[in-house]
Amino acid sequence: MTTVTETRSAKSRVPQRTIGFVTASSIVIANIIGTGIFTSLGFQLVDIQSGFPLLMLWIIGGLTALCGALCYSELSAALPRSGGEYHFLSQIYHPALGFMAGFVSATVGFAAPIALAAMAFGQYFFGVFGVGSPVLLSFVVVWAVTAFHLGSLQVGGAFQNLSTLVKLLLIGALIASGLFVHTKQPISFLPGPGSGIAIFGAPFAVALVYVMYSYSGWNAAAYITGEIKKPEKNVPRSLLVGTGIVIVIYVLLNAIFLATTPVQEMKGQLQVALIAGKHIFGTDGGRVAGAVICLGLVSAISSMTWIGPRVSMSMGEDHWLLRMLGRKNPHGIPTNAIVLQLLIVNLLLLTRSFESVVQYTQFSLLLCSLFTVVGVMVLRATRPKLARPYRVWAYPLPPIIFAIITVWMMFYLLLSKTIESLAGLATALVGVLRKRRETAQGLKLQSSIALVATAMLTTAFSVSAQEIPQTAPRAIPVAPVGAGPNDIARFLAGMPVPDNSPLAPLTRDPAWQAHAAFFETEFTKLSQRQLQKLHAWETTNLPEVTQPTPVAFYMFSGPDFLYVDQFFPNASVYVLCGKESMGPPPDPLRIPNLPGALGNLENAMKSSLNTTYFITKDMKVDLQQQNLNGVLPILYVFIARADKSITNVTFGSLNSNGTFEESAPGRKGGSTPGVRIRYTDNQSGNAQTLYYFTTDISDGGIKSAPGFLKFCQRLGVGSSFLKSSSYLMFEQGFATIRNFILEHSTRIVQDDSGIPLAYFDPNKWRLRLFGVYLGPLDIFKQHYQPRLQEIFRQGNPPPLDFGFGYRWNYKEANLIMAERK
């Protein structure tokens, strides 16, 4: 029986087929190549450093995308009409399911990635050319590209072809130039010992999710089937050729990055292309790579601006409530649909809420792709006589492979982004369940209204449930949208922020200027009184502690990053912990009483700036009185004042196995909440990582939440730092953590409040003493060590020139350096 959808589709205007194979292929290529290829390698290198598994990530991801392209090719040839999943699902299953897919795509499925790409363009363009404002540039590029596509299909096609061609030429130049770099890195792309384990390990599987996001867009031509000449031939060809070209580019580009740039420089870094560009092109290489990314983003924005409105247009042709969106101008351009998408993009840019909306679309769009690919098998069973000018190669393997990979990704998303995924699933279920209320004559008016309203409410629920934006489905974000963590850290530290930063206007506030003057004065005093003397003393007496070390453990630290960084400046990883909570991510733009919050931050840090330790009780009171809660603001201040640039901040928790699992701030996850802060030391250029966990490391606390100790054990043997630790390891209730430090440290730097002298086996440890030992403060007098007093008296150790630990007066302080024999 003919449905209303089919009848209205037949009555709609015959499409103007003006797009050829080349333009269709360029749309596919441009829609796939966004920012993911230029940014995601750094995150993969955190867990995988072998060349073969890294390239296999991109090959497997590409083959999965190719399987999807094969399936969409058959459907596009058999059901040649614009609309993508909206059209396919309506024809294969039911108009209600198609409407659900169309609604998600037409509202935020394309608009949110466009907004993200536009903001990234603004950041990169400003960084390369130094003109304009990133926010203003994001609006300019969206309006300019939209203007091209409002003209005519010929103008839009020419612009798309040109921008894609130039992008491919520049990427090709980047790859070719990398082949001639004289200094090659010692990395092999051939299988080696452990390659199989790496490929089948959990880090590989997690990294594959983000690789697949980088490949998203392989189905672009299916959205504009109605405008492509000979769609039964050109749509399959463009999908397969476009996806195949991108696979080759992705594999080669990652190989060049790995062959030309040290892994340690890229590890954990967002701007991988900029780092690699310096090794390929020299000092100005970052600007060259930035220009390539800018053009790539323009091309991607153009392709999404083209294909997104075609979904709205198809829906407008089928549903009279949306008929305005189905109208075209004399040139065959769906102007109303394009303008609607432009308005949504502008709204998302203005509110900067689109990343949370995108997270809602991740699960929904994956679900739509899954239904569509499985629909190839469904359609072959239900309509075996349907003309299929193109048939999937090696059927049924491609749809099965794609379905397996997609289901796994959806399972991962359901675990890591539960609320957003459930919201997306709810939308899909609404579309499916509406089928029971449909009649044989088609979609009722009230059903259409109910579907729209429910989908809108679901989207709104998802946005409100997600407080902090994280990642977009098309790529790992290339630049912070709004105030990034590095800008926030500098702002809280009283340091200048870039002129284009959203926080720049706040720095003109007299309250912030007073705050900046306070910290400048206090840190200058601290440097003159402590840090300069510490550096000079360390160079003379303990030069070995400044050598690279894989990990520096600082138990009982609280937020005192300052001193562990001073003593172990070249650690790859720092692990800090305390009972103090992290608090939410600080956001000065959302603090009602910013002067009061900044004042309390100053009060919370006064004890550490004027002495050498935090007064925990006072710190908690000060930070809880305003919107700067927890230790994270203090960590930000110390990192910024240490001349480091934060590149990424990830919230999560440790499960019972000691695995750090990413989660939204404040969301309940494992038993040990924590944060991972990746940053670059601006002096050395080294990439480093800081972990802070809120946990109880008494014997009882470790027994009830063993994840923290297991996490530390995985990091191996490194160095340890202990200062002002309340003599807790003198107590029997802290034997587990005391033994861990002794077993997992080659060097321990501490004051007398750390590990008692009696636990250092003279057959295993060599002790070096500095300063004087006057015994503990009165509050801890029960932990006096007569034997330590005797050793200090007999050894006449070198003096300290700086305060350390509870004895912040340098004339009374002591320092103990223990080295494993």
C-alpha positions in Angstrom: 0.0 0.0 0.0 1.3 3.5 -0.9 2.1 5.7 2.1 1.6 9.4 2.4 5.3 9.8 2.3 5.6 8.0 -1.0 2.7 9.9 -2.5 4.0 13.3 -1.6 7.5 12.4 -2.7 6.1 11.6 -6.1 4.3 14.9 -6.3 7.3 16.9 -5.3 9.3 18.8 -7.9 11.6 16.7 -10.0 15.2 17.3 -8.7 17.7 19.2 -10.8 20.6 16.7 -11.2 23.6 19.0 -11.8 26.2 17.4 -9.5 28.8 15.1 -11.2 31.1 12.4 -9.9 34.0 14.8 -9.1 31.9 17.2 -7.0 30.1 14.4 -5.2 33.5 12.8 -4.4 34.9 16.2 -3.2 31.9 16.5 -0.8 32.6 13.1 0.7 36.3 13.9 1.1 35.7 17.4 2.5 33.0 16.1 4.9 35.3 13.4 6.3 38.6 15.4 6.7 37.9 17.7 9.6 40.2 18.2 12.6 40.3 14.7 14.0 43.2 13.6 11.8 45.2 16.6 13.0 44.5 16.2 16.7 43.8 12.6 17.8 47.2 11.0 17.4 48.4 12.7 20.6 45.8 11.0 22.7 46.4 7.6 21.1 50.1 7.9 22.0 49.2 8.0 25.7 48.5 4.3 25.7 50.0 3.1 22.4 53.5 4.0 21.2 54.2 1.3 18.6 54.0 2.2 15.0 52.2 -0.8 13.6 49.2 -0.8 16.0 48.8 3.0 15.5 48.6 2.7 11.7 46.3 -0.3 12.1 43.9 1.9 14.1 43.5 4.1 11.0 43.4 1.2 8.6 40.7 -0.7 10.6 38.7 2.5 11.1 38.9 3.2 7.4 37.9 -0.3 6.4 34.9 0.0 8.7 33.9 3.3 7.1 34.4 1.6 3.7 32.0 -1.2 4.8 29.4 1.5 5.6 30.0 3.2 2.3 29.5 0.0 0.4 26.1 -0.5 2.1 25.0 3.1 1.5 26.0 2.7 -2.1 23.6 -0.1 -2.7 20.8 1.8 -0.9 21.5 5.0 -2.8 21.4 3.2 -6.1 18.2 1.3 -5.3 16.4 4.3 -3.6 17.8 7.3 -5.4 16.5 10.4 -3.4 18.1 13.0 -1.2 17.7 12.8 2.5 20.2 10.1 3.7 19.0 8.1 6.7 15.7 10.0 6.7 14.8 8.6 3.3 16.3 5.1 3.8 14.7 4.4 7.2 11.4 5.7 6.0 11.4 3.3 3.0 13.0 0.3 4.8 11.2 0.4 8.1 8.6 3.1 8.7 8.2 6.9 8.2 8.2 7.3 12.0 11.8 6.0 12.3 12.8 8.0 9.3 11.3 11.2 10.9 13.4 10.6 14.0 16.6 10.3 12.0 15.7 13.4 9.9 14.9 15.5 12.9 18.2 14.8 14.6 20.1 15.5 11.4 18.1 18.5 10.4 18.4 20.3 13.8 21.8 19.6 15.4 23.3 16.7 13.5 24.9 19.0 11.0 24.6 22.4 12.7 26.6 21.5 15.8 29.6 20.1 13.9 29.5 23.2 11.7 29.6 25.4 14.8 32.4 23.4 16.3 34.4 23.6 13.1 33.7 27.3 12.8 35.0 28.0 16.3 38.1 25.9 15.5 38.6 27.9 12.3 38.5 31.1 14.3 41.1 29.9 16.8 43.5 28.6 14.1 43.1 31.6 11.8 43.8 34.0 14.6 46.8 31.9 15.7 48.3 31.8 12.1 47.6 35.3 10.9 47.0 37.2 14.2 44.1 39.2 12.8 40.5 39.5 13.8 38.7 37.9 16.8 38.2 34.1 16.9 34.5 34.5 17.7 33.9 37.0 14.9 35.9 34.9 12.5 33.7 31.9 13.3 30.6 33.9 12.3 32.3 35.3 9.2 33.3 31.9 7.8 29.8 30.4 8.4 28.0 33.4 6.7 30.5 33.5 3.8 30.2 29.7 3.0 26.4 29.9 3.3 26.4 32.8 0.9 28.2 30.6 -1.7 25.6 27.8 -1.3 22.7 30.2 -1.6 23.8 31.3 -5.0 23.4 28.3 -7.3 24.4 24.7 -7.4 27.1 25.6 -9.9 28.7 28.2 -7.6 28.4 26.0 -4.6 29.9 23.1 -6.5 32.8 25.2 -7.8 33.6 26.5 -4.3 33.4 23.0 -2.9 35.7 21.5 -5.6 38.2 24.3 -5.3 38.4 24.3 -1.5 38.7 20.5 -1.5 41.4 20.5 -4.2 43.5 23.1 -2.4 43.1 21.2 0.8 44.3 17.9 -0.8 47.2 19.7 -2.4 48.4 21.2 0.9 48.0 17.9 2.7 49.9 16.2 -0.1 52.6 18.8 0.2 52.7 18.1 4.0 53.1 14.4 3.4 55.7 14.8 0.6 57.7 17.3 2.7 57.8 14.8 5.6 59.4 12.2 3.4 62.4 14.5 3.0 63.0 15.3 6.6 66.6 14.3 7.4 66.1 13.3 11.0 63.8 10.3 11.1 62.4 8.9 14.4 63.3 5.4 15.6 59.8 3.9 15.0 58.9 0.9 13.0 55.6 0.3 11.2 56.2 -3.4 10.8 54.6 -5.9 13.2 56.7 -6.6 16.2 56.6 -8.4 19.6 53.5 -7.3 21.5 51.7 -5.9 18.4 48.9 -8.4 18.6 48.4 -7.8 22.3 48.2 -4.0 21.6 45.7 -4.4 18.9 43.4 -6.5 21.0 43.8 -4.5 24.1 41.4 -2.0 25.7 43.4 1.1 24.8 43.2 0.2 21.1 39.5 -0.3 21.3 38.9 3.0 23.0 41.2 4.8 20.5 39.2 3.3 17.7 36.1 5.1 18.8 37.8 8.5 18.2 39.3 7.2 14.9 35.8 6.4 13.7 34.6 9.9 14.6 37.5 11.2 12.4 36.1 9.1 9.5 32.5 10.2 10.0 31.1 11.8 6.9 31.8 8.9 4.5 28.0 8.8 3.8 27.8 12.4 2.6 26.8 11.8 -1.0 23.8 9.9 0.2 22.2 13.1 1.5 22.2 14.7 -1.9 21.4 11.8 -4.1 18.5 13.7 -5.8 20.9 16.3 -7.1 23.6 13.9 -8.5 23.7 13.0 -12.2 23.2 9.2 -12.7 22.9 8.6 -9.0 22.8 4.8 -9.5 26.4 5.0 -10.7 27.9 8.2 -9.3 26.7 7.9 -5.7 28.4 4.5 -5.1 31.5 5.7 -7.0 31.8 8.9 -5.0 31.2 7.2 -1.7 33.8 4.5 -2.4 36.4 6.7 -4.1 36.1 9.5 -1.6 36.4 7.2 1.4 39.3 5.3 -0.2 41.2 8.5 -0.8 40.7 9.6 2.8 41.9 6.2 4.1 45.2 6.6 2.2 45.6 10.2 3.4 45.0 9.3 7.0 47.4 6.4 7.1 50.1 8.4 5.3 49.7 11.5 7.4 49.9 9.6 10.7 53.0 7.7 9.4 54.6 11.1 8.5 53.8 12.5 12.0 55.3 9.5 13.7 58.4 9.3 11.4 59.3 13.0 11.8 58.3 14.0 15.3 59.4 12.5 18.7 56.6 10.5 20.3 57.2 12.2 23.6 56.5 15.6 22.1 53.2 14.5 20.7 52.1 12.3 23.5 49.0 13.7 25.2 49.0 16.9 23.0 46.1 18.3 21.2 47.9 20.3 18.5 49.8 17.3 16.9 49.8 18.9 13.5 51.4 22.1 14.7 54.1 20.2 16.6 54.9 18.0 13.6 54.8 21.0 11.3 57.8 22.5 13.2 59.8 19.3 12.6 58.8 19.1 8.9 59.0 22.8 7.8 61.2 24.3 10.6 60.3 27.2 13.0 57.4 28.4 10.9 56.0 24.9 10.4 53.3 25.4 13.0 51.9 28.3 10.9 52.0 26.2 7.7 50.2 23.3 9.5 47.7 25.8 10.9 47.0 27.2 7.5 46.3 23.6 6.2 43.9 23.0 9.0 42.1 26.3 8.4 41.5 25.5 4.8 40.4 22.0 5.7 37.9 23.4 8.1 36.5 25.7 5.4 36.0 22.8 3.1 34.3 20.7 5.8 32.0 23.6 6.7 31.1 23.9 3.1 30.2 20.3 2.6 28.1 20.2 5.7 26.4 23.5 4.7 25.5 21.8 1.4 24.2 18.4 2.6 22.6 19.3 5.9 19.7 21.3 4.5 18.9 18.6 2.0 17.6 16.5 4.9 15.3 19.3 6.0 14.2 19.8 2.3 13.2 16.1 2.0 11.3 16.3 5.2 9.5 19.4 4.0 8.5 17.6 0.8 6.9 14.8 2.8 5.3 16.6 5.8 3.0 19.5 5.3 3.9 20.9 8.7 7.4 21.4 7.4 6.5 22.3 3.8 8.3 25.7 4.1 11.6 23.7 4.3 10.9 21.9 1.1 10.7 25.0 -1.1 13.5 25.7 -3.6 14.4 28.9 -5.5 14.5 28.9 -9.3 18.1 27.5 -9.2 17.0 24.4 -7.2 18.5 25.7 -3.9 16.5 24.9 -0.7 16.9 28.4 0.6 14.6 28.1 3.6 16.3 24.9 4.8 19.8 26.5 4.4 18.7 29.7 6.3 17.2 27.5 9.1 20.5 25.7 9.5 22.4 29.0 9.4 20.2 30.3 12.2 20.7 27.2 14.3 24.5 27.4 13.8 24.5 31.1 14.8 22.4 30.3 17.9 24.9 27.5 18.9 27.8 29.9 18.4 26.2 32.6 20.5 25.2 30.3 23.3 28.2 28.0 23.0 26.0 25.1 24.1 26.4 23.0 21.0 29.0 20.6 22.4 26.5 19.2 24.9 24.0 19.0 22.1 26.5 17.1 19.9 27.0 14.5 22.6 23.2 13.8 22.3 23.6 13.3 18.6 26.5 10.9 18.8 24.4 8.0 20.0 21.4 8.9 17.8 23.4 9.2 14.6 25.3 6.0 15.2 21.9 4.3 15.8 20.6 5.7 12.5 23.7 4.5 10.6 23.4 1.1 12.2 19.7 0.8 11.2 20.5 1.9 7.7 23.4 -0.5 7.1 21.4 -3.4 8.6 18.6 -2.2 6.3 20.6 -3.5 3.3 19.9 -7.1 4.6 16.3 -6.2 5.6 15.6 -4.8 2.2 17.0 -7.8 0.4 14.7 -10.0 2.4 11.6 -7.9 2.1 12.0 -6.6 -1.4 14.2 -9.1 -3.3 12.9 -7.9 -6.7 13.9 -4.3 -6.1 16.2 -3.0 -8.9 19.7 -2.7 -7.5 22.1 -1.1 -10.0 24.9 -1.5 -7.5 25.2 -4.4 -5.1 27.5 -4.7 -2.0 30.7 -6.5 -2.6 31.3 -9.6 -0.5 27.8 -9.5 0.8 26.9 -10.0 3.7 30.3 -9.3 5.3 30.3 -5.5 5.0 27.0 -4.8 6.8 27.9 -7.4 9.5 31.4 -5.9 10.1 30.0 -2.4 10.2 27.2 -3.5 12.6 29.6 -5.2 15.0 32.0 -2.2 15.2 29.1 0.2 15.5 27.4 -1.8 18.3 30.6 -1.8 20.2 31.0 1.9 19.9 27.4 2.5 21.1 28.1 0.2 24.0 31.2 2.3 24.9 29.2 5.5 24.6 26.4 4.1 26.7 28.9 3.4 29.5 30.9 6.6 29.2 28.2 9.1 28.4 25.1 7.5 29.9 22.7 10.4 30.1 23.4 11.7 26.6 23.2 8.2 25.1 19.9 7.4 26.9 18.5 10.7 25.6 19.4 9.7 22.1 18.0 6.2 22.6 14.8 7.7 23.9 14.4 9.7 20.8 14.8 6.6 18.6 12.4 4.6 20.7 9.8 7.4 20.4 10.1 7.2 16.6 9.8 3.4 16.7 6.9 3.2 19.2 4.8 5.7 17.3 4.4 3.0 14.6 1.7 1.3 16.8 -0.4 4.5 16.5 -0.2 4.9 12.8 -2.9 3.9 10.4 -2.4 2.4 7.0 -3.1 5.8 5.5 0.1 7.3 6.9 1.4 9.6 9.6 -1.3 11.5 11.5 -1.1 15.2 12.2 -1.0 14.7 16.0 1.7 12.0 15.6 3.9 14.5 13.7 3.4 17.1 16.4 4.1 14.6 19.1 7.3 13.4 17.5 8.6 16.9 17.0 7.8 17.9 20.6 9.2 14.8 22.1 12.4 15.0 20.1 12.8 18.7 21.1 12.2 17.9 24.8 14.7 15.0 24.6 17.3 17.3 23.2 16.6 19.9 25.8 16.9 17.3 28.6 20.2 16.1 27.2 21.6 19.7 27.1 20.5 20.5 30.6 21.8 17.2 31.9 25.3 17.8 30.6 26.9 20.6 32.5 30.4 20.6 31.0 31.1 20.1 27.3 33.5 17.4 26.3 34.1 16.1 22.8 32.3 16.3 19.5 31.5 13.3 17.4 33.3 14.4 14.3 36.6 15.0 16.0 38.4 15.6 19.2 38.1 19.4 19.8 41.0 21.3 18.4 40.7 24.3 20.6 38.8 25.3 23.7 35.4 26.8 22.9 34.9 29.7 25.3 37.4 29.9 28.1 39.9 27.0 27.9 41.6 25.6 31.0 44.9 27.4 30.2 43.1 30.8 30.0 41.3 30.0 33.2 44.5 29.0 35.0 46.3 32.2 33.9 43.2 34.3 34.9 43.1 32.7 38.4 46.9 33.1 38.8 46.6 36.8 38.0 48.4 36.5 34.7 47.5 38.1 31.4 45.2 36.1 29.0 45.1 36.5 25.2 43.2 39.5 23.9 40.8 37.1 22.1 40.0 35.1 25.3 36.5 35.4 26.6 38.1 36.2 30.0 39.9 39.2 28.6 37.1 41.7 29.5 37.2 40.5 33.1 40.8 41.4 33.4 39.8 45.1 33.1 37.8 44.7 36.3 39.6 46.5 39.2 38.9 43.5 41.4 40.9 41.2 39.1 43.6 43.8 38.8 43.9 43.9 42.5 44.0 40.1 42.6 46.7 40.0 40.0 48.7 42.6 41.9 48.4 40.5 45.1 49.6 37.3 43.4 52.4 39.1 41.6 53.6 40.5 44.9 53.3 37.2 46.8 54.9 35.0 44.1 57.8 37.5 43.7 58.4 37.3 47.5 58.2 33.5 47.4 60.6 33.4 44.5 63.2 35.6 46.3 62.7 34.0 49.7 62.5 30.4 48.6 62.5 29.3 45.0 65.7 31.0 43.8 67.6 29.8 46.8 66.1 26.3 46.3 67.3 26.1 42.7 70.8 27.3 43.5 71.0 24.8 46.4 69.6 22.0 44.4 72.1 22.5 41.6 75.0 22.2 44.1 73.7 19.5 46.4 71.0 17.4 44.6 71.5 17.7 40.8 70.4 14.1 40.3 66.8 14.9 41.3 66.4 17.2 38.3 67.0 14.3 35.9 64.1 12.8 34.0 62.0 10.3 36.0 58.9 8.4 34.8 56.8 9.3 37.8 56.9 11.4 40.9 54.6 10.3 43.7 53.5 12.9 46.3 51.3 11.3 48.9 49.4 13.4 51.4 50.1 16.4 49.0 46.8 18.1 48.7 47.1 20.7 46.0 50.8 21.4 46.7 52.1 21.0 43.1 54.6 23.9 43.6 57.3 22.0 45.6 57.1 18.6 43.9 57.6 20.4 40.6 60.6 22.4 42.0 62.3 19.2 43.2 61.4 16.9 40.3 60.9 19.3 37.3 61.4 16.6 34.7 59.0 13.9 35.8 56.7 12.6 33.0 53.8 12.0 35.4 53.0 13.5 38.8 50.6 11.7 41.1 49.1 13.8 44.0 46.4 12.9 46.4 44.6 14.1 49.5 41.3 14.1 51.2 40.5 17.5 49.8 37.9 17.3 47.0 38.7 18.5 43.5 35.6 20.6 43.2 33.9 21.5 39.8 35.9 23.0 36.9 36.4 26.6 37.7 34.6 29.0 35.3 35.1 32.7 36.1 32.4 33.5 33.5 29.7 31.9 35.7 30.7 33.1 39.1 28.2 35.7 40.4 30.5 37.2 43.0 33.9 37.0 41.3 35.7 39.5 43.6 34.7 37.5 46.6 35.7 34.2 45.0 39.1 35.6 44.0 39.6 36.9 47.5 38.9 33.5 49.0 41.3 31.9 46.6 44.0 34.3 47.9 43.1 33.5 51.5 43.2 29.7 50.8 46.8 30.0 49.4 48.3 32.5 51.9 49.6 29.8 54.2 51.5 28.0 51.4 52.8 31.3 50.0 54.0 32.6 53.3 55.2 29.3 54.8 55.8 26.1 52.9 52.6 24.1 53.6 48.8 24.4 53.5 46.6 24.8 56.5 44.0 22.3 55.3 41.2 23.5 57.6 41.5 27.2 56.5 41.8 26.2 52.9 38.6 24.3 53.0 36.7 27.1 54.7 38.0 29.7 52.2 37.2 27.8 49.1 33.8 26.6 50.2 32.6 30.1 50.8 32.5 31.0 47.1 32.2 29.3 43.6 35.8 28.4 43.4 35.5 25.1 45.3 38.0 22.3 45.8 41.7 22.1 45.0 41.5 22.5 41.3 41.7 26.3 41.3 44.9 26.1 43.4 46.4 23.5 41.1 45.6 25.8 38.1 47.4 28.7 39.8 50.5 26.7 40.6 50.7 25.3 37.1 50.3 28.7 35.4 52.8 30.4 37.8 55.3 27.6 37.0 55.2 28.8 33.4 53.3 25.8 32.0 50.5 25.7 29.5 47.5 23.4 30.1 46.5 21.5 27.0 43.8 19.2 28.3 41.9 18.5 31.5 40.0 15.2 32.0 37.8 14.3 34.9 37.2 10.7 35.9 37.6 8.2 38.6 39.5 5.0 39.3 37.7 1.7 39.4 38.6 -1.1 41.7 41.2 -2.4 39.1 43.0 1.0 39.1 41.8 2.0 35.6 41.2 5.8 35.1 37.8 6.1 33.5 36.7 9.4 32.0 33.4 10.9 33.3 31.7 14.2 33.5 32.7 16.3 36.6 30.6 15.4 39.6 29.2 12.3 38.0 29.4 9.2 40.1 31.8 6.7 38.7 34.5 4.6 40.4 35.3 4.8 44.1 38.2 7.3 43.7 37.4 10.6 41.9 40.3 12.3 40.1 41.4 14.7 37.4 44.1 14.4 34.8 45.8 17.6 33.7 48.1 17.5 30.7 50.4 20.5 30.1 53.5 21.7 28.4 56.5 23.2 30.2 57.1 26.4 28.3 60.8 26.4 29.1 61.7 22.9 28.1 58.8 22.1 25.8 58.2 18.8 27.6 54.7 17.4 27.7 53.8 16.3 31.3 50.8 14.9 33.1 49.5 15.6 36.6 47.0 13.4 38.3 45.1 14.4 41.5 42.9 12.0 43.4 40.6 12.5 46.3 41.2 9.4 48.4 41.9 8.0 51.8 45.3 6.3 51.8 45.1 4.8 55.3 45.2 1.0 55.5 41.4 1.0 55.9 40.9 3.5 53.1 43.1 1.5 50.6 41.3 -1.7 51.6 37.9 -0.3 50.8 39.0 1.5 47.7 42.0 -0.4 46.2 42.0 1.4 42.9 44.4 4.2 43.8 47.2 1.9 44.8 46.7 -0.3 41.8 46.8 2.7 39.6 50.1 3.8 41.2 51.5 0.3 40.9 50.9 0.3 37.1 53.1 3.4 36.8 56.1 1.5 38.0 59.1 2.7 40.0 59.9 6.4 40.2 60.6 9.0 42.8 58.7 10.1 45.9 58.2 13.4 47.6 57.0 13.8 51.2 56.5 17.1 53.0 54.4 18.3 55.9 52.6 14.9 56.0 51.4 15.1 59.6 53.8 12.2 60.6 51.0 9.8 59.5 53.4 7.1 58.3 54.6 6.9 61.9 51.3 5.2 62.6 50.5 1.6 62.1 47.4 2.5 60.2 49.5 3.7 57.3 51.8 0.7 56.8 50.4 -0.1 53.3 51.2 3.3 51.7 54.6 3.5 53.6 55.6 0.1 52.1 54.4 1.1 48.7 56.7 4.2 48.7 59.7 2.2 49.9 59.1 -0.5 47.2 58.3 1.9 44.3 60.9 4.6 44.7 64.5 5.0 43.7 64.7 8.3 45.4 62.7 9.8 48.3 62.9 13.5 49.2 61.2 14.3 52.5 61.3 16.2 55.7 61.2 14.4 59.1 57.4 14.1 58.9 57.7 11.5 56.1 58.8 7.9 56.6 60.5 7.3 60.0 64.2 6.6 60.0 63.7 3.1 61.4 62.0 1.9 58.2 65.1 2.8 56.0 67.1 -0.5 55.8 70.7 0.6 55.7 71.5 -2.3 53.4 69.0 -0.9 50.8 69.1 2.8 51.3 71.7 5.6 51.4 70.6 8.6 53.4 71.9 12.2 52.9 70.9 14.8 55.5 70.6 18.6 55.2 69.8 21.4 57.6 69.1 20.8 61.3 66.8 18.6 63.3 65.0 20.3 66.1 62.3 17.7 66.5 58.6 18.0 65.5 56.3 20.9 66.4 54.6 20.6 69.7 51.4 19.2 68.1 53.5 16.2 66.9 56.0 16.0 69.7 55.2 12.3 70.2 57.0 11.5 67.0 60.4 12.8 68.1 63.2 10.6 66.7 66.2 10.4 69.1 68.3 8.4 66.6 67.7 10.9 63.8 68.7 13.7 66.2 72.0 11.8 66.9 72.8 11.3 63.2 72.2 15.0 62.5 74.5 16.0 65.4 77.3 13.6 64.5 77.1 14.2 60.7 77.1 18.0 60.7 75.1 18.1 57.5 75.2 21.0 55.0 72.7 23.8 55.8 69.5 24.6 53.9 69.1 28.1 52.4 65.3 27.8 52.3 62.4 26.7 54.5 61.0 23.1 54.0 58.1 21.4 55.6 56.6 22.5 58.9 59.9 24.3 59.8 59.4 27.0 57.2 62.2 29.1 58.7 65.3 27.9 56.8 67.4 28.0 60.0 65.2 25.3 61.6 64.4 23.2 58.5 65.6 19.7 57.6 65.6 17.7 54.4 66.3 14.0 54.0 67.3 12.5 50.7 67.1 8.7 50.5 68.6 6.8 47.5 68.2 3.1 46.8 71.5 1.4 46.7 
